[in-house]
Amino acid sequence: KKELYMAVTCRSTDWILGCPVNIAEWSLFAHFVANLTGLTAREISFSFNNAHIYLNHLENAQEWLKRGPMKSFPTINIKKELKTIADLEALDMSDVELIDYCPEKPNIKFPVAV
């Protein structure tokens, strides 16, 4: 089966709170596109033009870095075949499965920078 490789460029991102959300949402989007086009989502590469860490995140960011890389990465399964945009629009959260997601414990809380 043919594979989808996607490249995403982010103009600006809050590295602590925004980047993880960007990765999750674009990964899900890649799976949607792959499903609609009959491909297998294989890889996403990201380019961040202005990645930044806010001052009120520094202390917790240092703690986060001590944890090292993730031990495993989750996978996404779309339970329905998507043939049209209408099929995509009709998806429900129960139609998307996140497999082997193991968040680090304990959670580190970061304030939203305003």
Buried (B, 14 or more C-beta within 10 A) or exposed (E): EEEBEBEBEBEEBBBBBBBEEBBBEBBBBBBBBBBBEEBEBEEBEBEBEEBEBBEEBEEBBEEBEEEEEEEEEBEBEBEEEBEEEEBBEEBEEEBBEEEEEEEEEEEBEBEEBE
